[in-house]
Amino acid sequence: MKVLVIDNEEFLAENLCNYITKFGAIKIQYVTSVKEALAVITQQKFDLIVSDLKLSNCQNDDWLLEIGSISPA
């Protein structure tokens, strides 16, 4: 399983990744901005994306729709 965590608070993202990896063979990566997330998602496929919905570096929720159009599964 491959997981992407999106959170503008690096400390929280890193700790969540560390916690999730304790449960088995999970490849996990985190990014701290919508711009990074969109770049990573266009290059790689993820089974699960976990995100903070109130990212401080984002004005609206259009990025959620953009992620859905890039990676609809």
Residue, then its C-alpha position, 0 to 999 in steps of 0.5 A: m500500500k502506498v500512502l500520501v499525507i498532506d499537511n502544512e504542519e511538518f511535525l504532524a505529518e511526520n509523526l502520522c507517517n511514523y505511526i502508520t509505518k508501524f502497521g506493516a509494509i506501507k510506503i508512506q510519504y508526506v508533503t507540506s503544501v498543495k503545490e507539492a502534493l499536486a506535483v507528487i500525485t502527477q508523478q506517482k500513484f497512491d492507494l490512499i491520500v490523507s490530508d489536512l482540510k484546512l491548509s494554511n497555504c491554500q485559499n479554497d478547496d479547488w485543490l481537492l477537485e484537482i487531485g480527484s481529476i489527477s487521481p480519481a481512484 
